[in-house]
């Protein structure tokens, strides 16, 4: 399974297919979608989910939040099909 708090890049991928980064950050994407549904403040989400300080680095944190949320939405709408066709998550053993 992907890690709960995978280290995030400043921007999420913007590829037309799933990337290894996407697979590693599947939990991050779900957490972002849940936070958006709950109308959580983006700064709190950046702090808790992305492990970035929006006070110290507001532009970086906002860019990371926006790009990862956009990617999470893409994965939810399109990318999940690729995961399922690959048999993800892969069985242990």
C-alpha distances in whole Angstrom, upper triangle without the diagonal:
4,6,9,12,11,15,17,19,23,22,19,20,22,22,23,20,16,15,13,13,12,9,8,10,9,9,12,14,13,15,17,18,19,21,23,24,25,27,26,27,26,27,25,22,22,23,20,17,18,20,23,26,28,32,32,30,31,31,28,26,27,26,23,22,24,23,19,20,22,19,17,20,20,17,17,21,20,17,15,17,16,13,14,17,14,13,9,7,8,9,9,13
4,7,9,8,11,13,16,19,18,16,17,20,20,21,18,14,13,11,10,10,7,5,7,6,6,9,11,11,13,15,16,17,19,21,22,23,25,23,25,23,24,22,19,19,20,17,14,15,16,19,23,25,28,28,27,27,27,24,22,24,23,19,19,21,19,16,17,19,16,14,18,18,15,16,19,19,16,14,17,16,13,15,18,15,14,11,9,11,13,13,16
4,6,5,9,11,15,18,18,16,18,21,22,23,21,17,16,13,12,12,10,7,7,8,7,9,12,12,12,15,17,17,18,20,22,22,24,22,23,21,22,20,17,17,17,15,12,13,14,17,20,23,26,26,24,25,26,22,20,22,22,18,18,21,19,16,18,20,17,16,19,20,17,18,22,22,19,18,21,20,16,19,21,19,18,14,12,14,16,15,18
4,6,10,11,15,18,18,16,19,22,23,24,22,19,18,16,14,13,12,9,8,9,6,7,10,10,9,12,15,14,15,18,19,19,21,19,20,19,19,17,14,15,14,11,9,11,12,15,18,20,23,24,23,23,24,21,19,21,21,17,17,19,19,15,16,19,17,15,18,20,17,18,22,22,20,18,22,21,18,20,23,21,20,17,15,17,18,18,21
4,6,8,12,15,16,15,17,21,22,24,23,19,18,16,13,13,13,10,8,10,8,7,11,12,10,12,15,15,15,18,20,20,21,18,19,17,17,15,13,12,12,9,7,8,8,12,15,17,20,20,19,20,21,18,16,18,18,15,14,18,17,14,15,18,17,15,19,20,18,19,23,23,21,20,24,23,20,23,25,23,23,19,17,19,21,21,24
4,6,10,13,14,12,15,18,19,22,20,17,15,12,10,11,11,7,6,9,8,7,11,13,12,13,16,17,17,19,21,22,23,20,21,18,18,17,14,13,13,12,9,8,9,12,16,18,21,21,19,20,21,17,16,18,17,14,14,17,16,13,15,17,15,14,18,19,17,19,22,22,19,19,22,21,18,21,24,22,21,18,16,18,20,20,23
4,7,10,12,11,14,17,19,22,21,18,15,13,10,12,13,9,8,12,12,10,12,15,14,14,18,19,18,20,23,23,23,21,20,18,17,17,14,12,12,12,10,8,8,10,14,16,19,18,16,18,18,14,13,16,15,12,13,16,15,12,15,17,16,15,19,20,18,20,23,23,21,21,24,23,21,24,26,24,24,21,20,21,24,23,26
4,7,8,8,11,14,16,19,19,16,14,13,9,10,12,10,8,11,12,9,11,14,13,12,16,17,17,18,21,22,22,19,19,16,15,16,13,10,12,12,9,6,8,9,13,14,18,17,15,16,15,12,11,13,12,8,10,13,11,9,12,14,12,13,16,17,16,18,21,21,19,20,23,22,20,23,25,24,24,21,20,22,25,25,28
4,5,6,9,12,15,18,18,16,13,13,9,11,14,12,10,14,15,12,13,17,16,15,18,20,19,20,23,24,23,21,20,17,17,18,15,12,14,15,12,9,11,10,14,15,18,17,14,15,14,10,10,12,10,7,10,12,10,9,13,14,12,14,17,17,17,20,22,21,19,21,24,22,21,25,26,25,26,23,22,24,27,27,30
4,7,10,12,15,19,19,18,16,16,12,14,17,15,13,16,17,14,14,18,17,15,18,21,19,19,23,24,22,20,19,15,15,17,15,11,13,15,13,10,11,10,12,12,16,14,11,12,10,7,8,9,7,5,9,10,8,9,12,13,13,15,17,18,18,21,22,22,21,23,26,24,24,27,29,27,29,26,25,27,30,31,34
4,7,9,12,15,16,15,13,14,11,12,15,14,12,15,16,13,13,17,16,14,16,19,18,18,21,23,22,20,19,15,16,18,15,12,15,17,14,11,13,12,15,15,18,17,14,14,12,9,10,10,7,5,8,8,6,7,10,10,9,12,14,14,15,18,19,19,17,20,23,21,21,25,26,25,27,24,24,26,29,30,33
4,7,9,12,13,11,10,11,8,8,12,12,9,12,14,11,10,14,15,13,14,18,17,17,20,22,21,20,20,16,17,19,15,13,16,17,14,11,14,14,17,17,21,20,17,17,15,12,12,12,9,7,9,9,5,5,9,8,6,9,12,11,11,14,16,16,14,16,19,18,17,21,22,21,23,20,20,23,26,27,30
4,6,9,9,9,8,10,7,8,11,12,11,13,15,13,12,16,17,15,17,20,20,19,22,24,24,23,23,20,21,22,19,17,20,21,17,15,18,18,21,21,24,24,21,20,18,15,16,16,12,11,13,12,8,8,11,10,7,10,12,11,11,14,15,14,12,15,17,15,16,19,20,19,22,19,20,22,25,27,30
4,7,9,9,9,12,11,10,14,15,14,15,18,16,14,17,19,17,17,21,21,20,22,25,24,24,24,21,22,24,21,19,23,23,20,18,21,20,23,23,26,26,22,22,19,17,17,16,13,12,14,12,8,10,12,9,7,11,12,9,11,14,14,13,12,15,17,15,17,20,20,20,23,20,22,24,27,29,32
4,5,7,8,11,11,10,13,15,15,15,19,18,15,19,21,19,19,23,24,22,25,27,27,27,27,24,26,27,24,22,26,26,22,20,23,23,27,26,30,29,26,25,23,21,21,20,17,16,17,16,12,13,14,12,9,12,13,10,11,14,14,12,10,14,15,13,15,18,18,18,20,19,20,22,26,28,30
4,7,9,13,13,12,14,17,16,16,20,19,17,19,22,20,20,23,25,23,25,28,28,28,29,26,28,29,26,25,28,28,24,23,26,26,29,29,32,32,29,28,26,24,24,23,20,19,20,18,14,15,16,13,10,13,13,9,10,13,12,9,9,12,12,11,13,16,16,16,19,18,20,22,26,28,31
4,6,10,11,9,11,14,14,14,18,18,15,18,21,20,19,23,24,23,25,28,28,28,29,26,28,29,26,25,28,27,23,22,26,26,30,29,33,33,30,29,27,25,25,24,21,19,20,19,16,15,16,14,11,13,13,10,9,13,12,9,7,10,10,8,10,13,13,13,16,15,17,18,22,24,27
4,7,8,6,7,11,11,11,14,15,13,15,18,17,17,20,22,22,23,26,27,26,27,25,27,27,23,23,25,24,21,20,23,24,27,28,31,31,28,28,26,23,23,23,20,18,19,18,15,13,15,14,10,11,13,10,8,11,12,9,6,8,10,7,8,11,12,11,13,12,14,15,19,21,24
4,5,5,7,9,10,11,14,14,13,16,18,18,19,22,23,23,25,27,28,27,28,25,26,27,23,22,24,24,20,18,21,22,26,26,30,30,27,27,25,22,22,22,19,17,18,18,15,13,16,15,11,12,15,12,10,14,15,13,10,12,13,10,10,14,14,13,15,13,14,15,19,21,23
4,5,5,6,9,10,13,14,14,16,18,18,20,22,23,24,26,28,29,28,28,25,26,26,23,22,24,23,19,18,20,22,25,26,30,29,27,27,26,22,22,23,21,18,19,20,16,14,17,17,13,14,17,15,13,16,18,16,12,13,15,12,11,15,15,13,14,12,13,13,17,18,20
4,5,5,6,9,11,11,11,14,16,15,17,20,20,21,23,25,26,24,25,22,23,23,19,18,20,19,16,14,16,18,22,23,26,25,23,23,22,19,18,19,17,14,15,16,13,11,14,14,11,12,15,14,12,15,17,16,12,14,16,14,13,16,18,16,17,14,14,16,19,20,23
4,5,5,6,9,9,8,11,13,13,14,17,18,19,20,23,23,22,23,20,22,22,18,18,20,19,15,14,17,19,22,23,27,26,24,24,22,20,19,19,17,14,15,15,12,10,12,12,8,9,12,11,8,11,14,12,9,10,13,11,10,14,15,14,15,12,12,15,18,19,23
4,5,5,9,10,10,12,14,15,16,18,19,20,22,24,25,24,25,23,24,24,20,20,21,20,16,16,18,21,24,25,29,29,26,27,26,23,21,22,20,17,18,18,16,13,15,15,12,11,14,13,10,12,15,14,10,10,13,11,8,12,13,11,12,9,9,11,14,16,19
4,6,8,9,10,12,13,14,16,18,19,20,22,24,25,23,24,22,23,22,18,18,19,17,14,13,15,18,22,23,27,26,24,25,24,21,20,21,19,16,17,18,16,13,15,16,13,12,16,15,13,15,18,17,13,13,16,14,12,15,17,15,15,12,11,13,15,16,19
4,5,5,6,9,10,11,12,14,15,17,19,20,21,20,20,18,19,18,15,14,16,14,11,10,13,15,19,20,24,24,22,22,21,18,17,18,17,13,13,15,13,9,11,13,10,9,13,13,11,13,16,16,13,13,16,15,13,16,18,17,17,13,13,15,18,19,22
4,5,5,6,9,10,11,12,14,16,17,19,20,19,21,19,20,19,16,16,18,16,12,13,16,18,21,22,26,26,24,24,24,21,19,19,19,15,15,16,14,11,11,13,10,8,11,12,9,10,13,13,11,10,13,13,10,13,16,15,14,11,10,13,16,18,21
4,5,5,6,9,10,11,12,14,15,17,18,17,19,17,19,17,14,14,16,13,10,11,14,17,20,21,24,25,23,23,23,21,18,19,19,16,14,16,15,12,12,15,12,10,13,14,12,12,16,16,14,13,16,16,13,16,19,18,17,13,12,15,17,18,22
4,6,5,6,9,10,10,12,14,15,16,15,16,14,15,14,10,11,12,10,7,8,11,13,16,17,21,22,20,20,20,17,15,15,15,12,11,13,12,8,9,12,10,8,12,13,12,12,16,17,15,14,18,18,16,18,21,20,20,16,15,18,21,21,25
4,5,5,6,9,10,11,12,14,15,14,16,14,16,15,11,12,15,13,9,10,14,15,18,19,22,23,21,20,20,18,15,15,15,12,10,12,11,7,7,9,8,5,8,10,8,9,12,13,12,12,15,16,14,16,19,19,19,15,15,18,21,23,26
4,5,5,6,9,10,11,12,14,14,16,15,17,16,12,14,16,13,10,12,15,17,20,20,24,25,24,23,23,21,18,18,18,15,13,14,14,10,9,12,11,7,9,12,10,9,12,14,13,12,15,16,14,16,19,19,19,15,15,18,20,22,26
4,5,5,6,9,10,11,12,11,13,12,14,12,9,11,12,10,7,10,13,15,17,18,21,23,21,20,21,19,16,16,17,14,12,14,14,11,10,13,12,9,11,14,13,12,16,18,16,15,19,20,18,20,23,23,22,18,17,21,23,24,28
4,5,5,6,9,10,10,9,11,9,12,11,7,9,12,10,7,9,12,14,16,16,19,21,19,18,18,17,13,13,14,11,8,10,11,8,6,10,10,7,9,12,12,11,14,17,16,16,19,20,19,21,24,24,23,20,20,23,25,27,30
4,5,5,6,9,10,10,12,11,15,14,10,13,15,14,11,13,16,17,20,19,22,24,22,21,21,20,17,16,16,14,11,12,12,10,7,10,10,7,7,11,11,9,12,15,14,14,18,19,18,19,22,23,23,20,19,23,25,27,31
4,5,5,6,9,9,12,12,15,13,10,13,15,13,11,14,16,18,20,19,23,25,24,22,23,22,18,17,19,17,13,14,16,13,10,13,14,10,11,15,14,12,15,18,17,16,20,21,20,21,24,25,24,21,20,24,26,27,31
4,5,5,6,5,8,8,11,9,7,10,12,10,9,12,14,16,17,16,19,22,21,19,20,19,16,15,17,15,11,13,15,12,10,13,14,12,12,16,16,14,17,20,20,19,23,24,22,24,27,28,27,24,23,27,29,30,34
4,5,5,6,8,8,12,11,9,12,14,13,12,14,17,17,18,17,20,22,21,19,19,19,16,14,16,15,11,11,13,12,9,11,13,11,11,14,15,13,15,18,19,19,22,24,23,24,27,28,28,25,24,28,30,32,36
4,5,8,11,12,15,14,12,15,17,16,14,17,20,20,22,20,23,26,25,22,23,23,19,18,19,18,15,15,17,15,12,14,15,13,12,16,16,13,15,19,20,19,22,24,23,24,27,28,28,25,25,28,30,32,36
4,5,9,11,14,12,11,14,16,14,14,17,19,20,21,19,22,25,24,22,23,23,19,18,20,19,15,16,19,17,14,16,18,15,15,19,19,17,19,22,23,22,25,27,26,27,30,31,30,27,26,30,32,33,37
4,6,9,12,11,10,13,15,15,14,16,19,19,19,17,20,23,22,19,20,21,18,16,18,18,14,14,17,16,13,16,18,16,15,19,20,18,20,23,24,24,27,29,27,29,32,33,32,29,29,32,34,36,40
4,6,9,7,7,10,12,11,11,14,15,16,16,14,17,20,19,17,18,19,15,14,17,16,12,14,17,15,13,16,18,16,16,20,20,19,21,24,24,24,28,29,28,29,32,33,32,29,28,32,34,35,38
4,5,5,6,9,10,11,12,13,14,14,13,11,13,16,16,13,15,16,13,11,15,14,11,12,16,15,13,16,18,17,18,21,22,21,23,26,26,26,30,31,29,31,34,35,34,31,30,34,36,37,40
4,5,5,6,9,10,10,10,12,11,11,9,12,15,13,11,12,13,9,8,11,11,7,9,12,12,10,13,15,14,15,19,20,19,21,24,24,24,28,28,27,30,32,32,33,29,29,32,34,35,39
4,5,5,6,9,10,10,10,9,8,6,8,11,11,9,11,11,8,8,11,11,9,11,14,14,13,16,18,17,19,22,22,22,25,27,26,27,31,31,30,32,35,35,35,31,30,33,36,36,40
4,5,5,6,8,9,10,9,9,8,10,13,13,12,14,14,10,11,14,13,10,13,16,15,14,17,19,17,19,22,22,22,25,27,26,27,30,31,29,31,34,34,34,30,29,32,34,34,38
4,5,5,5,7,9,9,10,10,13,15,14,13,14,13,10,10,13,11,8,11,13,11,10,14,15,14,16,19,19,19,21,23,23,23,27,27,25,28,31,30,30,26,25,29,31,31,35
4,6,6,5,6,6,7,7,10,12,11,10,11,10,6,8,10,8,6,10,12,10,11,14,15,14,16,19,19,20,22,24,23,24,27,27,26,28,31,30,30,27,26,29,31,32,35
4,6,6,5,5,5,7,9,11,11,11,13,12,8,11,13,11,10,13,15,13,14,18,18,17,20,22,22,23,26,27,26,26,30,30,28,31,33,32,32,28,27,30,32,32,35
4,6,5,8,9,11,13,14,14,14,17,15,11,13,15,13,11,15,16,14,14,18,18,16,19,22,21,21,24,26,25,24,28,28,26,28,31,30,30,26,25,28,29,29,33
4,6,8,11,12,15,16,15,15,16,14,11,13,14,11,9,13,13,11,11,15,15,13,16,18,17,18,21,22,21,21,24,24,22,25,28,27,26,23,21,24,26,26,30
4,5,9,10,14,14,13,13,14,11,8,10,11,8,7,11,11,9,11,14,14,13,16,18,17,18,21,23,21,21,25,24,23,25,28,27,27,23,22,25,27,27,31
4,7,9,12,12,12,13,14,12,9,12,13,10,10,14,15,13,14,18,17,17,20,22,21,22,25,26,24,25,28,28,26,28,31,30,30,26,25,27,29,29,32
4,6,9,9,8,9,11,8,6,9,11,9,9,13,14,13,14,17,18,18,20,22,22,23,26,27,25,26,30,29,28,31,33,32,32,28,27,30,32,32,35
4,5,6,6,7,10,9,7,10,12,11,11,15,16,16,17,20,20,20,23,25,25,26,29,30,29,30,33,33,31,34,37,35,36,32,31,34,36,35,39
4,6,5,4,8,8,5,7,10,10,10,13,15,15,16,18,20,20,22,24,25,26,28,29,28,30,33,33,32,35,37,36,37,33,32,35,37,37,41
4,6,6,9,10,9,10,13,14,14,16,18,19,19,22,23,24,26,28,29,29,32,33,32,33,37,37,35,38,41,40,40,37,36,38,41,41,44
4,6,9,9,9,11,14,14,15,17,19,19,21,23,24,25,27,29,29,31,33,34,33,34,38,37,36,39,41,40,41,37,36,38,41,40,43
4,6,5,6,9,10,11,12,14,16,16,18,20,21,22,24,26,27,28,30,31,30,32,35,34,33,36,39,37,38,35,34,36,39,39,42
4,6,5,6,8,10,10,12,14,15,16,18,20,21,22,24,25,27,28,30,29,31,34,34,33,36,38,37,38,35,34,37,39,40,43
4,6,5,6,9,10,10,12,14,15,16,18,20,21,22,24,26,27,28,27,29,33,32,32,35,37,36,37,34,34,36,39,40,43
4,6,5,6,9,10,11,12,14,15,16,18,20,21,22,24,26,26,25,27,30,30,29,32,34,33,34,31,31,33,36,36,39
4,6,5,6,9,10,10,12,14,15,16,18,20,21,22,24,25,24,26,29,29,28,31,33,32,33,30,29,32,34,35,38
4,5,5,6,8,10,10,12,14,15,16,18,20,21,22,24,23,25,28,28,28,31,33,32,33,30,30,33,35,36,40
4,5,5,6,8,10,11,12,14,15,17,18,20,21,22,21,24,27,26,26,29,31,30,32,28,29,31,34,35,38
4,6,5,6,8,10,10,12,14,15,16,18,20,21,19,21,24,24,23,26,28,28,29,25,25,28,31,32,35
4,6,5,6,8,10,10,12,14,15,16,18,20,19,20,24,24,23,26,28,28,28,25,25,28,31,32,35
4,6,5,6,9,10,11,12,14,15,17,18,18,20,23,23,23,26,28,28,29,26,26,29,32,33,37
4,6,5,6,9,10,11,12,14,15,16,15,18,21,20,20,23,25,25,26,23,24,27,30,31,34
4,5,5,6,9,10,10,12,14,15,14,15,19,18,18,21,23,22,23,20,21,23,26,28,31
4,5,5,6,9,10,10,12,14,14,15,18,19,18,21,23,23,24,21,21,25,27,29,33
4,5,5,6,9,10,11,12,12,14,17,17,18,20,22,23,24,21,22,25,28,30,34
4,5,5,6,8,10,10,9,12,14,14,14,17,19,19,21,18,19,22,25,27,30
4,5,5,6,9,10,9,10,14,14,13,16,18,19,19,16,17,20,23,25,29
4,5,5,6,8,9,10,13,14,15,16,19,20,21,18,19,22,25,28,31
4,5,5,6,6,9,11,12,13,15,17,18,19,17,18,21,25,27,30
4,5,5,4,6,9,9,9,12,14,14,16,13,15,18,21,23,27
4,6,6,6,9,11,11,12,14,16,16,14,15,19,22,24,28
4,6,7,9,11,12,13,15,17,18,16,18,21,24,27,30
4,6,6,8,10,11,12,14,16,15,17,19,23,26,29
4,5,5,7,9,10,11,13,12,14,16,20,22,25
4,5,5,6,9,10,11,9,11,14,17,20,23
4,5,5,6,9,10,10,12,15,18,21,24
4,5,5,6,9,9,11,13,16,19,22
4,6,5,6,5,8,10,13,16,19
4,5,5,6,8,10,13,16,19
4,5,8,10,11,14,17,19
4,6,8,8,11,14,16
4,6,6,8,12,14
3,5,8,11,14
4,6,9,12
4,6,9
4,7
4
